[in-house]
């Protein structure tokens, strides 16, 4: 009997641990969706295997939990079986390996975990009560494990009023600090893609003359900006470059109301996040919320090579940059090699300068040209920027060149048609065995299948081997490849990135291999 009591306690603790592990899995996905439960649910419904995988431990153990009572069968046998099933809750728990954005234990996640822990303690208390009364004592913790997703969503809902209050306090503190920074020049950077790269380049190039602060990494949400201001803004800073991300109409306006940018730059407008914006018009309107927020004397910089920007030019004055004719700041004579890129930038006043940088790709040239345009407009001579341009480092996972026995172009953060097309164009410039590894594009709503099929057709013109990751995701890309006349024997469909890299290593070629790693967002779900 003593053994049974000990085994019961161990079972409860292990199953509670299994429930907590499962909760962290769901909390991670909630964090990726900015704690919007409805978006998380929509994604999980669209990926039923992922949803089932998260519930597998509880589904395996639940039948036993229903029948585990003191009065049924030999008590010690039930206890041993219960222990085995409890271990399965931990062994079979959802795992998050090699994810691009791991769970960050922010204050919000810690509060969310604490509330979930209280809900779990209530389930444990019920289990103890059932055990003492000879009832189905494993049932409450089993249900906690089975419904860990819903408990996590419930904890998120319970925490919502607290989070709003915390957000309001921190935001007001950041606004007060920004207002107290007299003489600070603020520049907002937004766009469907390219904004993180441009922001990073601006930080490096503006630093030639100004003490510059940029929002770090992908801190482009209101709380990310608030944290940057509160933790990093100093009285000595002269320029603040704020990256502004958006997934819904009004997101850019919210950030502008916080930062009050004096100048702005829009890197591109495309169909990124069409699932949440719903229409292209909403995307255009949201990106131009930055232009609407600028004061009359503010400078607005626009990517003049972007079709949607050219089709929706604002009524206020603007400065364009790009590689095409007619741009105020134009990059020409682009030369690409395995070690970097050379190009010439011409300014509206007739000044021009030839640059050399360790970055590759046409859109890298475009993004750097945008940063040069801002710096030159702010009074930095083109020639003075050359040393900083020469030292520019690739933003991780954005056309990042990794040379070795096999050369890899890591463009894993890319997930839009224009960026994918530009990456393929860059790959096509190399006289090498050109290999594409990709799961395709996501977050394009109803256009996702069509865009991926077009992506396959574009890859057919460039690649010697195409390795597609994810059997479901690969279907439209493979169809596009085959419709373009691409040989089926040079298409590989695999389940994981590790299998894809094995295919790359196994492929035989007399030429040096250059591998484009294009997007890995589906690994998050």
C-alpha atoms as one frame of an Amber mdcrd trajectory, in Angstrom:
protein
   0.000   0.000   0.000   2.877   2.393   0.828   4.400   1.669  -2.572   1.086
   2.520  -4.222   0.868   5.850  -2.401   4.432   6.731  -3.427   3.777   5.648
  -7.015   0.609   7.756  -7.074   2.520  10.847  -5.919   5.234  10.254  -8.534
   2.574   9.802 -11.219   0.896  13.064 -10.314   4.179  14.986 -10.349   5.380
  13.504 -13.644   2.044  14.069 -15.322   2.003  17.629 -14.004   5.481  18.083
 -15.519   4.178  16.686 -18.798   1.346  19.202 -18.725   3.785  22.038 -18.053
   6.044  20.939 -20.920   3.029  20.891 -23.219   2.005  24.341 -21.959   5.436
  25.773 -22.819   4.970  24.387 -26.326   1.678  26.262 -26.711   3.051  29.385
 -25.033   5.870  29.432 -27.568   3.366  29.349 -30.409   1.292  32.028 -28.664
   4.388  34.213 -28.436   5.036  33.735 -32.161   1.485  34.951 -32.811   1.878
  38.014 -30.544  -0.357  36.304 -27.950  -3.361  36.398 -30.270  -5.137  33.127
 -29.447  -7.396  33.229 -32.504  -4.380  33.378 -34.832  -2.749  30.457 -33.030
  -5.919  28.406 -33.343  -6.238  29.242 -37.034  -2.694  28.048 -37.651  -3.182
  24.831 -35.695  -6.422  24.029 -37.519  -4.453  24.456 -40.737  -1.821  22.013
 -39.450  -3.793  19.175 -37.810  -0.763  16.903 -37.509   1.003  19.519 -35.375
  -2.103  19.848 -33.219  -2.403  16.079 -32.830   1.306  15.827 -32.007   0.876
  18.289 -29.164  -1.975  16.224 -27.706  -0.394  12.776 -28.241   0.916  12.225
 -24.675  -2.483  12.855 -23.106  -4.302  10.809 -25.731  -1.994   7.875 -24.970
  -2.550   8.076 -21.229  -6.191   9.153 -20.970  -7.815   5.703 -21.385  -5.899
   4.405 -18.399  -6.692   7.492 -16.343 -10.420   6.860 -16.774 -10.141   3.378
 -15.234  -7.426   4.012 -12.633  -9.279   3.581  -9.320  -8.399   1.781  -6.124
 -11.303  -0.526  -6.472 -10.443  -1.959  -9.876  -7.869  -4.764 -10.104  -4.646
  -5.009  -8.213  -3.673  -1.621  -6.845   0.075  -2.080  -7.284  -0.399  -3.116
 -10.925  -2.456   0.009 -11.577   0.224   2.124  -9.913   3.040   0.665 -12.023
   1.019   1.131 -15.226   0.140   4.646 -14.183   3.815   5.408 -13.656   4.640
   4.134 -17.154   1.919   6.271 -18.702   3.043   9.247 -16.639   6.545   8.846
 -18.039   5.012   8.846 -21.520   3.691  12.342 -20.810   7.292  13.547 -20.583
   8.854  11.242 -23.191   6.224  12.046 -25.817   5.971  15.729 -24.959   6.074
  18.209 -27.877   9.634  19.172 -28.726  10.901  22.424 -30.214  14.220  21.563
 -31.868  16.215  23.836 -34.167  13.531  26.518 -34.240  14.395  29.892 -35.704
  12.754  31.877 -32.904  12.980  30.004 -29.601  10.695  30.767 -26.691  11.902
  33.922 -24.949  11.147  33.977 -21.224   9.966  37.555 -21.082   8.118  38.956
 -18.087   4.868  38.216 -19.898   5.767  34.545 -20.410   6.786  34.246 -16.758
   3.444  35.693 -15.629   1.626  33.429 -18.074   3.505  30.401 -16.731   2.685
  31.374 -13.134  -1.046  31.574 -13.887  -0.892  28.274 -15.766   0.874  26.808
 -12.728  -2.004  27.899 -10.498  -4.503  26.228 -12.838  -2.343  23.105 -12.787
  -2.209  23.146  -8.982  -6.002  23.189  -8.949  -5.993  20.050 -11.108  -3.426
  18.422  -8.786  -5.589  19.246  -5.780  -8.547  17.563  -7.471  -6.408  14.514
  -8.219  -5.342  14.246  -4.575  -8.960  14.608  -3.471 -10.075  11.889  -5.927
  -7.230   9.631  -4.756  -8.181   9.974  -1.092 -11.799   9.154  -1.941 -10.907
   6.203  -4.164 -12.057   7.894  -7.348 -10.430   8.260 -10.721  -7.445  10.125
  -9.302  -5.443  10.470 -12.534  -8.319  11.978 -14.473  -7.866  15.690 -13.498
  -4.141  15.846 -14.384  -4.779  13.794 -17.522  -7.380  16.318 -18.630  -4.932
  19.134 -17.776  -2.431  17.498 -20.122  -5.022  16.839 -22.815  -6.386  20.381
 -22.649  -3.034  22.116 -22.031  -3.627  24.227 -25.148  -6.900  25.536 -23.785
  -5.442  26.026 -20.302  -2.642  28.091 -21.878  -5.229  30.146 -23.769  -7.252
  30.540 -20.549  -4.124  31.695 -18.691  -3.471  34.168 -21.513  -7.025  35.505
 -21.156  -6.713  35.792 -17.360  -3.435  37.695 -17.733  -4.816  40.097 -20.362
  -5.901  42.911 -17.956  -2.552  42.759 -16.162  -0.667  42.838 -19.466  -2.637
  45.881 -20.605  -1.764  47.690 -17.393   1.905  46.708 -17.644   2.017  47.786
 -21.284   0.397  51.138 -20.453   2.897  51.868 -17.655   5.980  50.958 -19.695
   4.677  52.818 -22.765   4.066  56.030 -20.816   7.560  55.756 -19.332   9.088
  55.369 -22.823   7.076  58.312 -24.194   8.296  60.468 -21.303  11.897  59.481
 -22.039  11.524  60.229 -25.765  10.000  63.651 -25.046  12.910  64.419 -22.767
  15.456  63.648 -25.493  15.701  67.122 -26.999  17.396  67.302 -30.376  16.943
  63.582 -31.052  16.301  62.854 -34.740  13.858  59.947 -35.177  13.574  57.851
 -38.327  10.879  55.201 -38.825  11.607  52.250 -41.133   8.829  49.990 -42.363
   7.998  47.778 -45.325   6.706  44.345 -46.213  10.295  43.106 -46.315  13.832
  44.488 -46.098  13.193  46.716 -43.082  15.475  44.841 -40.658  18.341  44.892
 -43.176  17.912  48.597 -43.973  17.657  49.462 -40.276  20.885  47.567 -39.573
  22.725  49.240 -42.438  21.451  52.636 -41.309  22.858  52.013 -37.856  26.296
  51.272 -39.310  26.360  54.111 -41.866  24.775  56.868 -39.774  27.336  55.974
 -37.111  29.976  57.571 -39.324  28.759  60.991 -38.154  26.017  60.518 -35.570
  25.642  58.686 -32.264  22.902  56.328 -33.449  20.524  53.943 -31.688  18.595
  51.304 -33.634  15.959  48.879 -32.420  17.840  45.572 -31.984  17.175  42.339
 -33.886  13.460  42.166 -34.766  12.234  44.487 -32.009   9.593  46.060 -34.257
   6.473  45.781 -32.078   5.227  48.434 -29.628   6.644  46.645 -26.591   9.903
  45.912 -28.426  10.288  49.623 -29.187   9.303  50.557 -25.630  11.928  48.197
 -24.262  14.573  49.643 -26.607  13.822  53.200 -25.505  13.700  52.418 -21.794
  16.814  50.228 -21.716  19.104  51.727 -24.378  18.254  55.353 -25.219  20.865
  57.740 -23.807  20.986  61.525 -23.691  24.018  61.394 -26.018  22.102  59.700
 -28.842  21.538  61.945 -31.847  19.547  59.598 -34.107  17.012  56.887 -33.267
  16.209  54.445 -36.095  13.011  52.586 -35.265  11.974  49.501 -37.208   8.180
  49.282 -37.465   6.540  45.934 -38.100   2.874  45.314 -38.865   0.481  42.406
 -39.226  -2.780  44.359 -38.959  -4.182  47.691 -40.100  -3.280  50.364 -37.554
  -0.087  48.694 -36.282   2.214  51.308 -37.874   0.045  54.168 -36.608   0.318
  52.778 -33.073   4.110  52.802 -33.344   4.117  56.311 -34.853   1.961  57.583
 -31.975   4.652  56.219 -29.660   7.811  57.368 -31.463   6.574  60.405 -33.473
   9.094  59.889 -36.316  10.406  63.023 -38.010  11.502  61.100 -41.112  10.524
  57.784 -42.635  11.646  55.084 -45.069   9.442  52.466 -46.740  11.523  49.560
 -48.054   8.828  47.789 -50.086   5.138  46.967 -50.236   4.128  43.406 -51.074
   1.757  40.625 -50.104   3.570  39.679 -46.900   1.121  38.781 -44.071  -1.813
  38.788 -46.467  -3.466  36.261 -44.134  -3.893  38.933 -41.476  -4.221  42.034
 -43.697  -6.784  40.251 -45.940  -6.394  42.674 -48.873  -3.545  44.345 -50.715
  -5.224  47.706 -50.167  -4.961  47.202 -46.403  -1.236  46.496 -46.725  -0.657
  49.659 -48.773  -2.748  51.753 -46.361  -0.885  50.388 -43.328   2.597  51.004
 -44.731   1.645  54.571 -45.636   0.552  55.186 -42.045   4.229  56.084 -41.583
   4.085  58.719 -44.349   0.877  60.154 -42.863   2.541  60.542 -39.454   5.523
  62.595 -40.661   5.603  66.367 -40.149   5.444  68.525 -43.322   9.197  69.164
 -43.259  10.015  65.474 -42.750  11.873  63.446 -45.392  10.147  60.350 -46.812
  12.364  57.795 -48.579  10.745  55.263 -50.914  12.004  52.197 -52.766  11.426
  53.396 -56.323  11.904  49.888 -57.745   8.816  48.536 -55.947   5.794  48.274
 -58.249   3.204  48.813 -55.514   5.008  51.900 -54.236   5.205  53.391 -57.742
   1.505  52.667 -58.232   0.611  54.329 -54.915   2.902  57.345 -54.629   1.942
  59.746 -51.818   0.839  63.328 -52.344   3.588  64.644 -50.051   7.228  65.150
 -51.243   9.433  62.036 -51.278  12.909  60.813 -52.237  13.286  57.564 -54.192
  16.164  55.095 -54.301  16.783  51.930 -56.304  18.538  50.335 -59.254  16.095
  51.475 -61.930  16.116  54.639 -63.990  14.396  57.701 -62.585  15.336  57.129
 -58.931  16.820  60.079 -57.028  19.530  57.826 -55.624  20.438  55.129 -58.117
  22.803  52.136 -57.921  24.421  51.062 -61.213  27.255  48.879 -62.565  26.599
  46.061 -60.080  29.312  43.365 -60.071  28.870  40.180 -58.006  31.431  37.618
 -56.840  31.699  34.937 -54.169  33.328  37.486 -51.871  30.913  40.387 -52.259
  29.488  43.073 -54.524  30.676  46.299 -56.140  28.306  49.063 -57.272  28.117
  52.795 -57.936  25.607  55.134 -56.284  24.650  58.444 -57.922  22.985  61.227
 -55.894  20.509  63.878 -57.134  23.201  66.577 -56.933  25.356  64.691 -59.444
  27.804  63.281 -56.896  28.620  59.582 -57.314  30.854  57.018 -55.651  31.771
  53.374 -56.216  31.375  51.051 -53.235  32.572  47.573 -52.377  30.783  45.485
 -49.741  30.951  41.868 -48.494  27.195  41.400 -49.090  25.654  39.721 -52.134
  22.393  40.034 -53.997  20.532  42.693 -55.909  18.241  43.446 -52.976  21.284
  43.850 -50.691  22.487  46.559 -53.084  18.986  48.054 -53.033  18.813  48.096
 -49.224  22.293  49.585 -48.819  21.448  52.227 -51.436  18.415  53.189 -49.338
  20.643  53.600 -46.286  23.157  55.647 -48.303  20.322  57.898 -49.534  19.280
  58.677 -45.961  22.848  59.321 -44.794  23.657  61.593 -47.724  20.428  63.547
 -47.231  21.400  63.972 -43.558  24.694  65.574 -44.605  27.215  62.713 -44.838
  29.304  62.811 -48.063  29.150  59.673 -50.224  32.907  59.140 -50.003  32.807
  59.245 -46.192  30.458  56.229 -46.198  32.826  53.964 -48.171  34.781  52.496
 -45.187  31.547  51.694 -43.337  29.993  50.109 -46.452  33.129  47.979 -46.844
  32.644  46.627 -43.304  28.908  45.919 -43.504  28.002  42.489 -42.174  25.072
  40.486 -43.441  22.012  40.443 -41.228  21.708  36.824 -40.004  19.614  34.640
 -42.333  19.200  37.425 -44.900  21.360  36.614 -47.938  24.138  35.703 -45.513
  27.108  34.215 -47.381  28.775  31.215 -45.738  31.775  30.080 -47.728  33.405
  26.684 -47.280  33.724  23.461 -49.249  30.093  24.194 -50.185  29.013  27.848
 -50.397  25.689  28.545 -48.668  23.530  31.619 -49.178  21.420  31.715 -46.013
  18.195  33.560 -46.830  16.104  31.702 -44.269  14.195  34.781 -43.087  12.852
  35.508 -46.536   9.230  34.657 -47.263   7.882  36.893 -49.997   7.649  36.626
 -53.792   9.871  39.609 -54.609  12.603  38.523 -52.204  12.529  34.920 -53.415
  12.742  36.081 -57.028  15.701  38.359 -56.211  17.452  35.542 -54.319  17.089
  33.237 -57.340  18.467  35.967 -59.589  21.494  36.224 -57.303  21.959  32.454
 -57.348  21.775  32.514 -61.138  24.730  34.898 -61.342  27.133  32.253 -60.037
  29.012  29.991 -62.456  28.552  26.967 -60.227  26.301  24.012 -59.435  23.268
  25.966 -58.229  21.078  24.244 -55.629  17.853  25.472 -54.026  16.702  24.242
 -50.605  13.289  25.606 -49.605   9.931  24.849 -47.999   8.361  27.667 -50.037
   6.537  30.753 -48.852   3.908  31.143 -46.129   1.525  33.812 -44.785   0.311
  34.758 -48.262  -3.317  33.779 -47.724  -5.171  32.569 -50.784  -2.204  33.539
 -52.992   0.198  31.152 -51.266  -0.272  28.207 -53.638  -0.082  30.374 -56.757
   3.021  32.212 -55.541   4.775  28.966 -54.665   3.944  27.536 -58.081   5.416
  30.645 -59.729   8.432  30.295 -57.441   8.924  26.758 -58.780   8.763  28.006
 -62.376  11.381  30.667 -61.601  13.640  28.118 -59.919  13.451  25.896 -63.015
  15.336  28.540 -64.992  18.207  28.767 -62.499  18.765  25.612 -60.456  20.646
  22.395 -61.133  18.951  20.708 -58.166  15.841  21.617 -56.150  15.359  20.167
 -52.670  11.861  20.863 -51.318  11.260  20.577 -47.577   7.830  19.361 -46.448
   5.694  17.028 -48.511   2.548  19.179 -48.329   4.319  22.490 -48.862   6.309
  21.074 -51.790   3.267  20.279 -53.971   2.780  23.681 -55.692   6.533  24.296
 -56.023   7.050  20.907 -57.644   4.099  21.522 -59.949   5.647  24.833 -61.023
   8.988  23.133 -61.677   7.467  20.349 -63.763   5.196  22.701 -65.728   8.317
  24.684 -66.651   9.910  21.529 -68.058  12.287  20.883 -65.162  13.545  17.255
 -65.006  11.769  15.348 -62.210  14.927  13.389 -61.398  16.515  16.652 -60.196
  13.740  17.306 -57.683  14.022  15.982 -54.128  11.206  16.147 -51.584  12.273
  15.633 -47.970  10.759  16.127 -44.516  13.470  18.061 -42.660  16.354  20.447
 -43.269  18.793  17.764 -42.133  17.547  15.423 -44.865  17.803  18.287 -47.358
  21.440  18.959 -46.473  22.171  15.247 -46.847  20.752  15.417 -50.387  22.967
  18.434 -51.105  26.059  16.566 -49.937  25.139  13.457 -51.924  24.565  15.316
 -55.213  27.513  14.902 -57.557  28.837  17.798 -59.621  32.151  18.798 -61.149
  31.447  22.429 -60.331  31.547  24.088 -56.940  28.181  23.885 -55.162  26.355
  27.098 -54.261  23.278  26.405 -52.145  20.451  28.890 -51.555  18.589  28.253
 -48.287  15.347  30.078 -48.970  12.915  30.525 -46.069  12.252  28.232 -43.121
   9.131  29.737 -41.506   7.111  26.498 -41.582   9.554  25.077 -39.007   7.791
  27.234 -36.418   4.482  25.376 -36.629
